[in-house]
Amino acid sequence: MIKKELKLQKKGKEKYFKLFNEKKISKFIIDKSLDKKCSLI
């Protein structure tokens, strides 16, 4: 089950990287959605 969740997260991450050209912005959105500490600086 954990492998399945990680696979879904990876696909979601790839989807966001395709939507946003700026990798910092897409990484920030992903980290915020996963409740990780992050900043744009």
N, C-alpha and C positions, 0 to 999 in steps of 0.2 A: 504494500500500500504506500509506503514511503517513496519507493522508486517511482510509482505512478504520479505522486504529488510533485516530486522533483522534476519529472518529465513535463508536467503541465506548467510548472513555473518557468522552466527553460523555454518552452514554446511561447509563453506569455512575454517573456523578456525579449525574445527575438522579434515578436510582433511589435512591441513598443520601439525597439531599435529601428525597425523599418519605418514606423510612423514618424519618428523624430530624427532629423539629420544630426542634431546636436546630441552627442552621446551623454554629456553631463546632465542635460535636462531629462533625458529618458531614464538615466540611472537614478536621478533624484526622485522621479515619479515612482519608479519601481520600488526603491528603498522605502519611500513613504508609505506605499501601499502594503508593504511587508512589515511595517512598524520597526524599521531599522533606523538608527541614528544616522543623519546625513546632513550635508550642507552643500550649497552650490559653489562655495568659495574654494 
